[in-house]
């Protein structure tokens, strides 16, 4: 039977090296033993180099002042994670493999001083075969991380961004540069004799003929597999299938099960699919389990929409649902260190605010399994993007053969690992991928379609592996990127982004939303300052200083400074930061409430509204987030809660 050993139970050390110096036992010039620049320090696995360094007091907290700049040297070293593997893990005539579900970003793996593999890519697992054991007390495992790519940040050329590492780490308008290095997800040793289940995936749904479940996996051809569907540990359905049947895909129909409902629409009934590989004497050789939920999702055209428009009315279990929520970005730039408790707390907070949909933005990564598990439990739907995003100079996805192949592999891996979750609503090709209205590949305004070769290839992967789920080419999917008030009434605003900031008098904002005709708003925002206590803490002083571009702490997030608007409204500068913060937060709350009210009151002529963005992963002086860096709701979150908890399609008080 397959045995799995979890390497996070071991003690790990990490050391920092001048690049490639670790490859030399002794200096060629002097014969001296080569030494690490940063000697071994304890590191948690999963965990980032940056957290280990801050705990060892080698770097300062990057959230304070301008310390993030002083942390950038970390990117210019090689980092060696080291642990000792117990010899008893390798006894017997078996195959042993190291399974790394999250390595960020590239490097080499050594065992007992011998290289056993290389890796590159944050978004897919890496598996390494372990050579036969020798007679030693323990085996020394080293995972060595190369220097990361120099620049993948917010600005540049999307067509040239072909290093598949999360881009937000390199600075965005809501976070400073902190380019994570480390082991960010689970890492295990698997021991088996070849009788294993590979690539198990499944999809559960409800259609006109009842509830059904599709499952497929690769198993040895001479073996049989027992499939069990359980609820609360009790088997409710069972069958035995051959290796050939499971390889082609097994469809299990007319299942007597309860439905999984989105939050506020019923209970979140979850089941366990257990897949057991059986030996010649029906002994258990391997077992894998997936959590599943049965629900039906349809997409219909919004009421009154043009016949040619895309369907943006989501119907879950036969009931039209106004999709409302936030754009989800990573909880922290060092996401390797985010705990299960942090996921539980933040997701529960979104549920309590009335959200039913989270859009996992394409500048980040495929969230950890815990994220999806909690969304399943809470009834939160998930819009998952593959890791592509706009860049400003050009926003056009790569078109070279190698990039297309790599992104197809990433898409395949995403689907294989997350398809079973009932919370997963749809897939999307990435964030704000677009060209110019004249058909050019630079600029913006015209979202990419499935005619783009990379998007077409990924769409085909999704259609083959997960045909029941929608795949969008990008967000916004258009046909226009934003909604221009001059074009209201022309039926050309389907799924749009923006606006993200008020203009002129607030009455102009009010008028814009009163005439809005968009079918779906997948990004709309307004800036609001962080609370004073966060700003004082982040500044490392008793005062955060002036709320303008003269303050370097504010200048790096200058998009969201609204001191000019404050001056225009009051005829003077703010008396102190507190006055500006209160004004900014109240302004954000009013703006988002107006926008959300407008969209929800139009339901089912409008299908949904998502705020850009949900939470701060860095103590921004001002940002469009509605939950601050310490996890507290801003006034905007409370204002949106009133809208989100109200019934769709009714008129709301603007007071």
N, C-alpha and C positions, 0 to 999 in steps of 0.2 A: 504493500500500500504506500502511496505517496506520503512523505513526511515533510512538513514545512517548519523551518526554524526562523524565528523572527530576529533579525540582527539589531533591532532597536533595544533588545535586552542586554546587549554587550556594552562594554566600555569603549568609547571612541576617543581618539585624539586627532587634532588637526594641526598641521604645521605649514608655515608660509615660506616659499622658496623663490629665489631669483629664477626666472624661467629656465628650465632644463638643467639647472645645476644638480637637481636630485638624481639625474641620470649618471652622474660621475661619482665613483666611490672616493677618489682622491683627485686633488688638483693636478692637472698635467704639468703645471709650471713648478709647483713647490712640493708636491707629493702629500700635502696636508689633507686631512679628512675634510670633505665638503660638509658644510653645516647649513641648517635651515636658518633663514633670517629671523623667522618667528618660530622658536622651539615649540614642541608639542604643548598644546593646551587642551583642556577637555572640550568636547563638542557633543551636543545632543544630536541623535539621528532618529527621525528626520530633523534637520536643522541647518541653518545657514552659517557660513563663515562669519558673516557680519555679527550675528548674535553672539557667537563664541568669542569674538574679539572684544565686543563691548562688555561681556561678562568678565573677561580677563583684564579689563581696563587698558586695553591697547588702543582702542579708538573711543571717541566720545559719542554720546547719544546724538545721532544724526538729525533728530527732531528738534534739537535745541540750536537756536541762533543760526549761524552759517556753518555748523559742524559738518553738514553733508559734504561740503567741498573738501574737507580734510579727510574724508573717508575714501576718496576716489583712488588713492594709491592701492587700495585692496585689489582693484581690477588688474593691476600690473604685476601680480605675483601668480605663481602656481601654488595651489593649495592641496595638501595631501591628507586625506582622511585615512586613519589607520586603526585597525582592530585585530584581535586574535580570535580565530575561529576554533572552537573546541574540536579536537581530533575525533571524538566519538560521533560527531555529526557525519563522518565520512566512512564509517565502517561498512563492510559488505560489498558485494558485486553490484553496484548501483550506479545510475547516472546522477550526477550532482550538477545543479545549475544555480547561478546567482541571478536573481530576478530583481531588477531595480525599476520601480514604477515612476520614479521622478529624479532625474539628474539634471542639474542646471549649471553648465550647458554642455560642455565638451571636455574630453580628456581620455584617460587611460586607466585600465584596471590591471593590477599586479597581484599575484599570489605567490608567496614564498620567493619573491624577487624576480619572478618570471611574468612577462606580460601575457595576459590571457584575453585581452580585447581592448577595443577603442569604442568611444561613444560620441555622439553628436546629436543634439536636439533635445529640447526641454519637453516637448509635447507628447512624446511617445515613450513607452517602456523600453528598457534595454535588458537583454538576456545574454549571459555569458556561461559557456560550458566550463566546468571546473575539472582540471586534470585529476588523475587518480592520486590518492593521498600517499604521503610518505610517512615513515615512522618517526614523527616528531610530536612533541607534547601539544603543540597548537600550530595553526596555520596563520600566517600573517597576511591579511588582506589590506591592500592599499588602493584607494580610489583617488586619482590625481586629476585635479581640474585645471584645464588650460586657461589662459587669459580669455575673457569674453570678447565678442565683437566690439569694435570701438564705438559705433553709433547706430542705434535703432530707434531713436527718440521720435518725438511728435512731428518734427519737421524734416523734410527731405523728399526722396523719391520712392513711393511705394513699389514701383516697378523694379527697383534695385534692392529692396529689402528682402533678402533671400536667406537670412540666418534665422532659423525657427526657434527663437528665444523670445519671451514676452517683451514687448516693446516699451511698456509703460515705465519700466525700471530706469529708463534712460532720461527721464524728465518728461512730464506732461504739464499741462497748465494747472494741475492739481497735486503734483508731487515733485519733490526734488530728486536729483539723480542718486540712486542707490542700486547699483547693478548687482543683484543677488548672485552668489555662488554657493553651491552646496547640494546636499541630498534633500529633496523637498517632499518626497513621498515615501511610502513603505519600501523596505528592502529585505529580502528573504533568501534563504537557501532552500531549494527544493531537492529532495532525494526520492528517486523512483527507479523502477526497472523497465521503463518504457510503456507501461500500462497506465496512461494518463488521459485526462480529458483536456482537449485544447480548444480554445476559441469559443467557449460556450457563450451564447447570446440568445435572447428571447424578446418577444414583443407580445403584450397582451392587449386585447381590444374587445370592444362590443360592437356588433353590427346587427343588421336586420334578423339574422338567424341565431343570435344569442352571443354569449361570451366565448372567445376562443383565444388560444395561446399558440404562438409559433416558437419553436426552439430548434437550434441547430448547434452542432459541435463536431469536432474531429476526434475519433477514438480509434484504437487498433481494429482492423477489419474483422478479426475473428471473435470480437467481444460483443456482449449485449449490454444494454443500459436500462436501468430502472428509473422512470420519471415519476416523481411524486409531487403533488401540489398540496401544500399544508397551510393551515391557518391556526395560529396559536399552538403550534406543535402537533396538531391533529391532521392526519392525512384525509383529504376530502376527495382526491382523485389519484389514480395510479395506473401505470401501464409500463410494459417492457417493450423496447424497440431494438432493432439491430443497428450495428454500426453504420451500415449503408443508409438506413432510414434516417438516422440522426444527421448524417453527413449531408443528405439532400434537404433536410429540414422537415420536422414533424409538426403537423397542424393538429391541435387538440381542440375539438369543437364541442359546442353545446355543454359547456361547463356550468355547473350549478354554483355560482359565486355571487358575492355582493360587489356592487360597484364602488370604485374609488371616485370621490368627488373633490372638486376644488374647494378651497377654503370658503366657508359660509354657505355652501350648497349641499352639505351632507357629510357623512363620515368618510374618513380616509381608510377604507378597508384594504389591507395589504396581505399578500400571500407570499409563501416561499416556494420557489421551484427548486426541488432537490434533484440533482442528476447524479446517479450512482453507477459507476463502472463495475461490472461484475466479472468474476473469474470463472474458470471451468466448473468449479463447484459452488458457484453463486456467492463466493466470498467477495467482500468489498475491496476493490483495488484503488479506487479514487472517488472522491465525492466533491461536488461543487454546488453552491447554492446562490440563487439570485432572488432578490425581493421584487415582486411584481404587483401591479394593480390593474384592474379592469375598468376601462372607461372608453367612451366614444367621443371623438372630436371631429367636427365638421367645420368647414369654412364656407360661409355664404356671402353673397354680396350685401353690402349695407343697404338699408331701405333708401330708395330714391336715387341710388348710384347709377351712373351710366352703365349700359349693358356691357361695355368693353372693360370696365374697371376690374381690378383685382379684388378677390373676396376678402373683406376685412371684418366680417362679423363672425366671431368665434362662438360655436355652439358646442357645449360640453354636456354629454349625456342628454341630448335633446333640448337643452335649455340655453338660449342666447345669453352670453356672458360679456359684460363690459370689462375689458382687460385694463387693469389699473395697477400701477406699481412704479418701480424705479429701474434705472440702469445700474447693474451690479458691476463694480470694479473690485479688484483684489482688496481684502481687508487691510493688508499691510504690504509694503514693497518687499519685505522679507517674508513672503508667504509660506516659506518652509517652516516658520516658527509659529504660525497661527494654530491655536489649539482647537480641539473639538468643542470645548466650552464656548469659545468665542463665536464659532459658527452657530451654535444653538442660541446664544443670547441675541445675536444680531438678526438672525432669520425670524426668531420669535417676535422680535420688535417690529419687523416689517409686517408680519402677520397681524399683529395687534393694531398697527396703523391702518389696516384695511387693504393692504396690497394683496393681489392675487397673481401677479406676474413679475418675474425678475428677468431682465435681459442681461445675460452674461456677455459682456462687451469684448470685441475681437482684439483689443490691444493687450488682453490679459492671457489667460490660460484656461484649459479645461479644469474646472474646479474639482477639488478632491471629492472622493466618494461620500464623505460625510456631508458635504453640501447637498448632494442629491438625496441622500437618505433623510435628512431633516426636512427638505422640501416635500418629499413623499409623505412624511408624517404630518406635516402642517397643512398640506393641501395647496402649496405654492407652486404655480406653473413656472416653467423655465424655458426661456428663449436662449438657445446656445449657439454662439458664433464660433467659426473656425478662426485661427489666429492670423487675421489680416486686418489692416487698418489704413486709413488715409494718412497722408504726409504733407499736404499743403502745396508743395511744388508740383508734384504729380500724385494722383490718388489711384493710379491704374495698377491692377495686380500684375505680377510677373507673367510673362508669356513663354519663357524658355521651357524646353522639354523637361529638364531636371527639376525645376520648381514645380511644374504641374504634377510630375510623378511623386515628389515629396509631399505636396499638399494632399494628393489623393490618399497617400499612405496615412497621413495624419487624420484625415476625415474618416477613413476606414477604422482607425484605432479609436477615435472618439465614439463612433457608433457602436463598435464592438463592446466598449467598456460601459456605456451609459444608456444604451437603447432600452434596457429593461425597466427603467424608472418611469412610473406613471406621471411624474411631475414634468417630464420632458415634453414640451409642447411642439417645438419646431427647431429646425436647424437653419443657420444663416451663413452666407459666404464671408461675412466680415463687415467691418464698420466703415461706412461712408466711402465706399469704393466707387469712383465716378470719373467721368471725362467731361469735356466741354460740350455745350449744346450743339456746336457745329460738327461734332463727331470726332474731335481731337482727343488725344490721350493725356493732355495736360489740363490744368485748371479744374473746374468743377461745375456742377449744376445738373449733370445728366448721369444718374446712377447706372452702373454696369448691369447688364442683363445676362441671361444664360447663353448669349452668343459669344461671350468672352471665353477663350479656350480653357483657362484654369477653372473658372466658375462652372462651365459646362461639364468638365471632367468630374468635379466634385459633386455636382448635381446628379450625374450618372451613378456615382458610387452610392450616394444616399438613396436613389431610386431603386437600386438593386438590393441594398442591405436593409433599408428601412422605408418601404414604399408607403406605409400608412401615415408618415409624418411629412409635413410641409417643409420644403427647402427654399429659402429666399436667397436670391443672388447677393444681396447686400442690404444694409439698413442705413439710411432710408432706401426703400426699393423703388420709390418714384411713382409715376414717371418723372416727376420733378423732385429735386433734392429738398427744397424748402417750399413753403407756401407763401407766395407773394400776394399781398392784399389786392393788388391791381388785377389779379387773375381769379379772384373769388367768383364763383358762379360758373366757371368754365369747365368744371368737372375734370380737372387735371391734377388735383391734389389727392393722391391716394394715401400712401405711407410717406410721411415727410418728417424732417428734422427741423428744429428751431421753432421760434426764436429762443435765444438764451439770455437775453438782456432787454430790459425795458428801454424805450427810446422816448425822447421828448417828455411831455406831460403824461401822467398815468392814464389820463382819459384816452390817449392814443392807443395804449395797450388795451384798454377796455373795448374800444371801438373795433380793434383788430379781431378780438376774440368773439365779439357779437356777430361778426360777418363770416367767421371761419367756416370753411366747407370741407376740410380734410377728412378723409375716411379713417385715418389712424395717425396718431402722434407718437412716434416711437422715441423721440427725444424733444423735450421742451424744458427749459430751465430759467432760472433767475438767480443772480448772486446774492449771497448773504454772508456777512462777516461771522467769524468764529467768536465764541464768547470771550469776555475779557480775561477770565482766569486762564484759559488755554493760551491766549496771546501773550500774557505776562510770563507764563511758564516757558513757552517756546522762545520768547525773546531772552530768557535768562536774566531778566531784570524786573524791577517793580513797575515798569511801564513799557508797553509795546512800541511806543513812539508814534510819530505822525502816521495817519492812514493815507499815505500817498506815495508817489514814486521816489521821493527823497529818502525814503526808508528802505534800505536794501532788503529787509525781511519781507516787505510788501512788494518791492519791485519785481522779484522773481515770480510772483503770481499776479502780475499787473493787469491781466485781462479783466479781473473782477473787482478792481478798485473803482468805486463810484463817488469819489470825493467831488469831481466836477458836477455831478448830478445833485449832490448835497448842497453845493455852493449855489447852483442855479435855483434850487428850491428855497433856500434860506437867506441868500444874499451874503453869506459869510462862510468861513471855514468852521469845522466842528470845534466846539469849545474844548473837548477832550475825546480820547478814543471811545469812552463809554457812550457819549452822545452819538457818535457815528455808528457804533455797533448796534445800538438800539434802533436807530433809524433804518439801517441796512437790513436788519433781521425782519423788522415789521414790513418793510417794502417787499422783501422776498416773499413773505407769507401772503401778502395781498396779491402779488403778481401770480403766484402759482395757484392760489385759490380761484382767481378769476379764470385762468386758463383751464384748469381741471373742471370747474363748474360748467364752462362753455361746452366742453367735449362730452361730459357725461349727460348733460341735459339734452344733447342731440341724439343720444342712443335711441334706436338702433341705426340712425343715420351716420353716426360715428362709432367705430368699434373699440377704441381704446386710447389711453393716455399714459405715457411713461415719462417720469421725471428724469432729467439729467442733472444731478446724479444722486445716488443714494447716500453714501457715507464718505467721510474723509479718511484716507489712508495716511495722511500727513497733516500736521497742524497748519493748514493753510490760513493765512490772515483773512482771506475771503474766498469763497468758492460757491459753486452751485449746489453743493451737498446739502441735504436736509437733516442729516445726523452728523454731529461733530466728531472730532478725532477721539474723544473719550466715550463715544457711544451714546451721547445724549441727544434727544430730538431738539432741533431748532424750532422756533415758532412756526416756520413753514411746514414742518412735519405735523404739528398739531392742527394747523389749518387744513392740510390735505386729509388728515384723518376724518375731519367732519365731512368732507366731500366723498371720500372713499367708502365711508360707512353708510352713506345715504343710498336710497334706491336709485337705480339708473332711470334716466328719461324724465325726471321731474325737474321743475325749476327750483333754484336755490336762492336764498337770500344772499346778497353780496355784502351784507354788513359783517 
